[in-house]
C-alpha cells in the first residue's frame, strides 16, 4: 500500500487525537498539522496556516506533495473546502458545502430529517419577520423550551429555558442579534427527556459506511451536570445503554436513512457524520448533526479504533470504504479534561504547564496549549489538556485518567470528578 503525505486541519484536542492515530499508521509518510498546538508536534509537523485560508492551504499542498487533507473542525467544511479542492488531485476527508449544511444550518438539518423520516423533536423555525408566530408556537409547547441559533455559534447557540415569558424574551434577543448572523433564524424545538450519546459514522458518499465506537460526553462545567455549557469536560466509550438492540435501531432508523437521503439529494458527503442522539425510553432520536468528529469524544473514540485509520480515511475519500474493515478495541476508554479556572467564562492564558506530561498509563491529548520561544508549554485556551486511559471498565479507566490529570500542574486547573459516574450506577 502506498504511503501518504497528510495535512490535518485544526488545533484542538480532537486534532491531537486524530494526529496521534494517523501518526501510528505505517501508511503515513509525513503528517502536517495546521496550525496544531503545543502537543501535536509529537506526532507530526505543526504549520502556521489558518484552516480557513484555502489559497495558502492550496500552495502548501502543492509544495509539500500532500495526498490527503483531513478536516478536523466544522468551519472550513461549512465554508466549502471540499468544493474548493474538487478539481485538485488531493483527497479531502469531509463533506461538500451542501453536506456541511447539516451542521451549518439547524433549519436545513431539521428539514432533511423530516424529508427522510428520521426521528427528531417537533420543531418550527422563525425569523424577525414572523416572531409573533414564534411566540404562539412556544405557547403550544411544555417547558423547558429549546431555542437554537440556525447557524454556527461555536457550540454556544442553544438555550434551554424553563419559563415561557423568559423563552419569548430570549427569542426576541436571539433574533435581535444575540449570536450575530447565526441567529437571524431561530429553531424552536420540543424538549426531549432522556440520556444522550454520540454516534460517529464515517461514510464515502457511495453508500459505504462504518459506525465507529459510541461515546458519551459531559458538557456542563459543574459536577452532576450543573452550571454553564462547555465544549466538553470528558467522555466515555463504550456507552452501556448503547447495546446491540439500541444500535440496531440507530443504524436502521437514522444512519441508513441519512446516508441514503444525502445520496438521493445529490449531496457529496465523504467524511464523518456525528449524530448527537438522545435515548428516549429505548428509542433513539436525533438532537443534532455535526459534520466532523466531536471534541472531547474523539479523544476516547480514536483509542478504541483498532484498524488503521489512514486506510479508513482514504476509503471514505476515494469512495471504497465498504471494502475496509473497522475493528473496535474491546477495552473501555475514559477522557477527563483539565480546564483553565474561569472557563467557560473569562480565563487567563499563557500560564506555564508543568508536571508529568508523559504518564505511563494514560495518553495526554493537548487542546489549548502552545510552546513559547524557549519551548516552555503554556495554556492558550479554556480546555487545556485531556487525559485518556484504557481500562477493563469505566471505574478502572477513570482512576488512571484522574491520576494523570492530578499530575499536571498549572494555576487554576479545574476538572470534573464525576465523569462517567452516572453510567456506573
C-alpha positions as CSV (number, residue, x, y, z in Angstrom):
1,X,0.0,0.0,0.0
2,X,1.3,3.5,-0.9
3,X,2.4,5.9,1.8
4,X,0.6,9.2,2.0
5,X,1.6,12.8,2.9
6,X,-1.3,14.0,5.1
7,X,-2.4,17.5,6.1
8,X,-4.7,17.7,9.2
9,X,-6.5,21.0,9.8
10,X,-7.3,22.2,13.3
11,X,-5.7,22.9,16.7
12,X,-7.8,21.3,19.4
13,X,-8.0,18.1,21.4
14,X,-9.8,16.4,18.6
15,X,-6.9,17.1,16.2
16,X,-4.4,15.9,18.8
17,X,-6.3,12.6,18.9
18,X,-6.5,12.3,15.1
19,X,-2.8,13.2,14.8
20,X,-1.9,10.6,17.4
21,X,-3.9,7.9,15.5
22,X,-2.7,9.0,12.0
23,X,0.9,9.0,13.1
24,X,0.7,5.3,14.1
25,X,-0.2,4.2,10.6
26,X,2.6,2.6,8.6
27,X,0.9,4.3,5.6
28,X,1.7,7.8,6.9
29,X,4.8,9.2,5.2
30,X,4.6,12.8,6.6
31,X,2.0,14.4,8.8
32,X,1.4,18.1,9.0
33,X,-1.0,19.8,11.4
34,X,-2.3,23.3,10.6
35,X,-2.0,25.1,12.9
36,X,-1.7,22.4,15.6
37,X,-0.9,23.1,19.3
38,X,1.7,22.6,21.9
39,X,1.3,18.8,21.8
40,X,0.6,17.9,18.2
41,X,4.3,18.4,17.3
42,X,4.9,15.0,18.9
43,X,3.0,13.4,16.0
44,X,4.0,15.5,13.0
45,X,5.0,19.0,12.0
46,X,2.9,22.0,13.1
47,X,2.4,24.5,10.3
48,X,1.3,28.1,10.8
49,X,-1.7,28.0,8.4
50,X,-5.3,29.0,9.1
51,X,-7.7,26.2,8.2
52,X,-9.9,28.9,6.5
53,X,-7.1,30.3,4.3
54,X,-7.8,28.0,1.3
55,X,-5.4,29.7,-1.0
56,X,-2.5,29.3,1.4
57,X,-3.5,25.7,2.0
58,X,-3.5,25.1,-1.8
59,X,0.0,26.4,-2.1
60,X,1.2,24.3,0.9
61,X,-0.5,21.2,-0.6
62,X,1.4,21.7,-3.9
63,X,4.7,22.5,-2.3
64,X,4.7,19.5,0.0
65,X,3.0,17.0,-2.3
66,X,0.1,16.4,0.1
67,X,-2.0,13.4,-0.9
68,X,-4.9,13.8,1.6
69,X,-6.4,16.7,3.7
70,X,-8.2,15.6,6.8
71,X,-10.5,18.5,8.1
72,X,-10.8,18.5,11.8
73,X,-13.3,21.3,12.6
74,X,-16.5,22.4,11.0
75,X,-15.7,26.0,9.9
76,X,-13.6,25.1,6.8
77,X,-16.3,22.5,5.8
78,X,-19.2,24.9,6.1
79,X,-17.0,27.5,4.2
80,X,-16.7,24.9,1.3
81,X,-13.1,23.5,1.5
82,X,-14.2,20.2,-0.2
83,X,-15.6,22.2,-3.2
84,X,-12.5,24.4,-3.4
85,X,-10.3,21.3,-3.9
86,X,-12.9,19.4,-6.1
87,X,-10.8,19.8,-9.3
88,X,-7.5,19.1,-7.4
89,X,-6.0,15.6,-7.2
90,X,-5.6,15.9,-3.4
91,X,-8.1,13.7,-1.4
92,X,-10.3,15.6,1.1
93,X,-11.9,13.9,4.0
94,X,-15.1,15.9,4.7
95,X,-18.4,16.7,3.1
96,X,-19.1,19.2,0.4
97,X,-20.5,22.6,1.3
98,X,-24.0,21.3,0.7
99,X,-23.4,18.4,3.0
100,X,-21.8,20.6,5.7
101,X,-25.2,22.5,5.9
102,X,-26.3,19.6,8.2
103,X,-24.3,21.4,10.8
104,X,-24.1,24.9,9.3
105,X,-27.9,25.3,9.4
106,X,-30.1,23.8,12.1
107,X,-33.1,24.6,10.0
108,X,-31.7,22.7,7.0
109,X,-30.9,19.7,9.2
110,X,-34.4,19.5,10.7
111,X,-36.0,19.8,7.2
112,X,-33.7,17.0,6.0
113,X,-34.7,14.8,8.9
114,X,-38.4,15.4,8.2
115,X,-37.9,14.6,4.5
116,X,-36.3,11.3,5.3
117,X,-38.4,10.3,8.3
118,X,-35.5,10.4,10.7
119,X,-36.8,10.6,14.3
120,X,-36.3,14.0,15.9
121,X,-38.1,16.5,18.1
122,X,-41.1,18.5,16.8
123,X,-39.9,22.0,15.7
124,X,-40.6,25.2,13.8
125,X,-38.2,27.9,12.5
126,X,-38.7,31.6,12.9
127,X,-37.1,35.0,11.8
128,X,-37.7,38.5,13.0
129,X,-40.5,38.8,10.3
130,X,-42.7,36.1,12.0
131,X,-41.6,36.5,15.6
132,X,-45.3,36.6,16.7
133,X,-45.8,33.1,15.2
134,X,-42.7,32.1,17.3
135,X,-44.4,33.3,20.5
136,X,-47.5,31.3,19.6
137,X,-45.5,28.2,18.9
138,X,-43.8,28.4,22.3
139,X,-47.3,28.5,23.9
140,X,-48.1,25.1,22.3
141,X,-45.0,23.5,24.0
142,X,-44.5,22.3,27.5
143,X,-41.4,23.6,29.4
144,X,-38.4,23.5,29.2
145,X,-38.2,25.4,25.9
146,X,-35.3,24.7,23.4
147,X,-34.1,27.6,21.3
148,X,-31.3,27.1,18.7
149,X,-29.4,29.6,16.6
150,X,-29.7,28.3,13.0
151,X,-26.0,28.9,12.1
152,X,-22.7,28.1,13.7
153,X,-22.2,29.7,17.1
154,X,-19.1,27.9,18.4
155,X,-21.3,25.4,20.4
156,X,-23.0,28.2,22.4
157,X,-26.1,28.8,20.2
158,X,-28.5,26.6,22.2
159,X,-30.7,27.9,25.1
160,X,-32.8,25.7,27.3
161,X,-35.3,27.8,29.3
162,X,-37.9,26.8,31.9
163,X,-40.1,29.9,31.9
164,X,-42.4,30.8,29.0
165,X,-42.0,34.6,29.3
166,X,-38.2,34.2,29.5
167,X,-38.3,32.0,26.4
168,X,-40.2,34.7,24.5
169,X,-37.7,37.3,25.7
170,X,-34.8,35.1,24.6
171,X,-36.3,34.5,21.2
172,X,-36.5,38.3,20.7
173,X,-32.9,38.7,21.9
174,X,-31.6,35.9,19.6
175,X,-33.4,37.3,16.5
176,X,-32.1,40.7,17.5
177,X,-28.5,39.6,17.2
178,X,-27.5,37.7,20.4
179,X,-25.4,35.3,18.3
180,X,-24.8,37.7,15.4
181,X,-25.8,36.4,11.9
182,X,-26.0,32.9,13.4
183,X,-29.4,33.7,15.0
184,X,-31.2,35.6,12.2
185,X,-33.2,32.4,12.1
186,X,-34.0,30.5,15.3
187,X,-35.2,26.9,15.5
188,X,-37.6,26.2,18.4
189,X,-37.9,22.5,19.4
190,X,-39.9,20.5,21.9
191,X,-37.7,19.3,24.7
192,X,-36.8,15.6,24.7
193,X,-36.1,13.9,28.1
194,X,-33.6,11.1,28.1
195,X,-29.9,10.3,28.2
196,X,-27.6,11.5,25.4
197,X,-24.8,9.8,23.4
198,X,-22.7,10.5,20.4
199,X,-22.6,8.1,17.4
200,X,-19.9,8.7,14.8
201,X,-20.2,7.4,11.2
202,X,-17.5,7.5,8.5
203,X,-19.1,7.5,5.0
204,X,-17.8,7.5,1.5
205,X,-20.7,9.1,-0.4
206,X,-21.3,5.9,-2.4
207,X,-23.3,4.1,0.3
208,X,-20.3,2.6,2.1
209,X,-20.1,3.5,5.8
210,X,-18.5,2.4,9.1
211,X,-20.0,3.0,12.5
212,X,-17.2,4.0,14.9
213,X,-17.2,3.4,18.7
214,X,-20.0,5.2,20.5
215,X,-19.2,7.8,23.2
216,X,-21.0,9.9,25.8
217,X,-19.6,13.4,26.7
218,X,-20.2,15.7,29.6
219,X,-20.9,19.3,28.6
220,X,-21.7,21.1,31.8
221,X,-18.9,22.8,33.8
222,X,-20.2,21.6,37.2
223,X,-20.4,18.1,38.7
224,X,-23.8,16.5,38.5
225,X,-24.3,18.2,35.1
226,X,-24.8,21.6,36.6
227,X,-23.6,25.1,35.5
228,X,-22.8,26.5,32.2
229,X,-22.3,24.5,29.0
230,X,-18.7,24.0,27.8
231,X,-17.1,22.4,24.8
232,X,-17.0,19.2,26.9
233,X,-15.4,18.2,30.2
234,X,-14.8,14.5,29.5
235,X,-16.1,11.4,27.6
236,X,-16.7,7.7,28.0
237,X,-16.7,4.9,25.4
238,X,-18.4,2.4,25.1
239,X,-21.7,3.6,26.4
240,X,-23.5,0.8,28.5
241,X,-27.0,1.7,27.3
242,X,-26.0,1.8,23.6
243,X,-26.3,-2.0,23.4
244,X,-26.9,-4.1,20.2
245,X,-30.7,-3.6,20.3
246,X,-30.3,0.2,20.6
247,X,-27.6,0.4,18.0
248,X,-29.6,-1.7,15.5
249,X,-32.3,0.9,15.8
250,X,-29.8,3.7,15.3
251,X,-28.4,2.0,12.2
252,X,-31.8,1.2,10.6
253,X,-33.7,4.4,11.5
254,X,-31.0,7.0,11.5
255,X,-27.7,6.0,9.9
256,X,-29.1,4.3,6.7
257,X,-31.8,6.9,6.0
258,X,-29.2,9.7,6.5
259,X,-26.7,8.2,4.0
260,X,-29.4,7.3,1.6
261,X,-31.0,10.7,1.9
262,X,-27.7,12.5,1.1
263,X,-27.2,10.3,-2.0
264,X,-30.8,10.8,-3.2
265,X,-30.4,14.6,-2.9
266,X,-27.2,14.6,-4.8
267,X,-25.1,15.8,-1.9
268,X,-21.5,14.8,-1.9
269,X,-20.5,13.6,1.6
270,X,-17.1,11.8,2.1
271,X,-16.3,12.1,5.8
272,X,-17.5,11.9,9.4
273,X,-21.2,12.3,10.4
274,X,-21.6,13.0,14.1
275,X,-25.1,12.0,15.3
276,X,-26.0,13.7,18.6
277,X,-28.6,11.3,19.9
278,X,-30.9,11.0,22.8
279,X,-32.3,7.7,24.2
280,X,-36.0,8.4,24.9
281,X,-37.2,5.2,26.6
282,X,-35.0,3.0,24.5
283,X,-35.9,4.8,21.3
284,X,-33.0,6.8,19.6
285,X,-33.8,10.3,18.3
286,X,-31.6,12.9,16.7
287,X,-30.8,16.1,18.6
288,X,-28.4,17.4,16.0
289,X,-26.0,16.5,13.2
290,X,-22.4,17.6,13.2
291,X,-20.2,17.1,10.1
292,X,-16.9,16.2,11.8
293,X,-15.8,14.3,14.9
294,X,-16.8,15.6,18.3
295,X,-14.5,17.0,21.0
296,X,-13.8,15.5,23.6
297,X,-15.4,12.4,22.1
298,X,-12.6,12.0,19.5
299,X,-10.2,11.5,22.5
300,X,-12.0,8.3,23.5
301,X,-13.1,7.1,20.1
302,X,-9.7,7.2,18.3
303,X,-8.0,5.0,21.0
304,X,-10.9,2.4,20.5
305,X,-10.4,2.1,16.8
306,X,-8.2,-1.0,16.3
307,X,-8.0,-0.6,12.5
308,X,-5.6,1.6,10.5
309,X,-7.2,5.0,10.5
310,X,-5.5,6.0,7.3
311,X,-7.0,3.1,5.4
312,X,-10.4,4.2,6.6
313,X,-9.9,7.9,5.8
314,X,-8.6,7.1,2.3
315,X,-11.6,4.7,1.8
316,X,-14.0,7.5,2.7
317,X,-12.3,10.0,0.4
318,X,-12.0,7.6,-2.5
319,X,-15.4,6.0,-2.3
320,X,-14.4,2.4,-1.5
321,X,-15.0,2.3,2.3
322,X,-17.2,-0.7,2.0
323,X,-14.1,-2.8,1.4
324,X,-12.3,-1.7,4.5
325,X,-13.0,-3.2,7.9
326,X,-13.3,-1.1,11.1
327,X,-12.3,-3.1,14.2
328,X,-13.0,-1.8,17.7
329,X,-10.8,-2.3,20.8
330,X,-13.0,-4.0,23.4
331,X,-11.5,-2.0,26.3
332,X,-13.2,0.9,27.9
333,X,-11.7,4.4,27.4
334,X,-12.3,7.4,29.6
335,X,-11.2,11.0,28.9
336,X,-11.0,13.7,31.6
337,X,-10.4,17.3,30.5
338,X,-8.3,19.7,32.6
339,X,-9.5,23.3,32.0
340,X,-8.5,26.8,32.9
341,X,-10.0,28.4,36.0
342,X,-12.9,30.7,35.0
343,X,-13.8,28.6,31.9
344,X,-16.3,28.8,30.1
345,X,-16.3,32.4,31.1
346,X,-13.2,34.6,31.0
347,X,-9.9,33.0,32.0
348,X,-6.2,33.8,31.9
349,X,-3.9,32.5,29.1
350,X,-0.1,32.0,29.0
351,X,0.2,30.0,32.3
352,X,3.1,27.6,32.4
353,X,2.2,23.9,32.4
354,X,4.4,21.5,34.4
355,X,4.2,18.1,36.0
356,X,4.0,14.6,34.5
357,X,3.4,15.2,30.8
358,X,4.1,11.7,29.6
359,X,2.2,9.4,32.1
360,X,2.8,5.7,31.8
361,X,-0.9,4.6,31.9
362,X,-2.6,7.4,30.0
363,X,-2.4,9.4,26.8
364,X,-2.4,13.2,27.1
365,X,-4.2,15.0,24.2
366,X,-3.3,18.7,24.2
367,X,-6.1,21.1,23.4
368,X,-5.5,24.7,24.5
369,X,-1.7,24.7,24.7
370,X,1.2,26.3,22.9
371,X,5.0,26.5,23.1
372,X,6.9,29.8,23.7
373,X,10.2,30.7,22.1
374,X,12.0,28.8,24.9
375,X,10.0,25.7,24.3
376,X,8.0,26.1,27.6
377,X,4.5,24.7,27.5
378,X,1.8,27.3,28.2
379,X,-2.0,27.4,28.3
380,X,-3.7,29.1,25.3
381,X,-7.3,28.1,25.7
382,X,-10.1,27.2,28.1
383,X,-9.8,23.4,27.7
384,X,-6.1,22.7,28.2
385,X,-5.3,19.0,28.2
386,X,-7.3,15.8,28.0
387,X,-6.1,12.6,29.7
388,X,-7.4,9.4,28.2
389,X,-6.9,5.9,29.7
390,X,-7.9,2.4,28.9
391,X,-9.5,0.1,31.5
392,X,-11.4,-3.1,31.9
393,X,-14.4,-1.0,32.9
394,X,-15.3,2.7,33.5
395,X,-14.0,2.8,37.1
396,X,-10.7,1.3,36.1
397,X,-10.1,3.7,33.2
398,X,-11.4,6.7,35.2
399,X,-8.9,6.1,38.1
400,X,-6.0,6.2,35.6
401,X,-7.2,9.4,33.9
402,X,-7.7,11.1,37.2
403,X,-4.3,10.2,38.3
404,X,-2.9,11.6,35.1
405,X,-4.9,14.9,35.4
406,X,-3.8,15.3,39.0
407,X,-0.1,15.1,38.0
408,X,-0.5,18.1,35.5
409,X,0.1,21.5,37.1
410,X,-1.0,25.0,36.0
411,X,-2.6,27.8,38.0
412,X,-6.3,27.5,38.4
413,X,-6.5,24.0,37.0
414,X,-10.0,22.5,37.2
415,X,-11.6,19.2,36.2
416,X,-14.9,17.4,36.9
417,X,-14.6,14.5,39.3
418,X,-17.8,12.7,38.3
419,X,-17.1,11.8,34.6
420,X,-18.8,8.5,33.8
421,X,-20.3,8.1,37.3
422,X,-23.8,8.2,36.0
423,X,-23.0,5.2,33.8
424,X,-21.6,3.2,36.7
425,X,-24.9,3.1,38.7
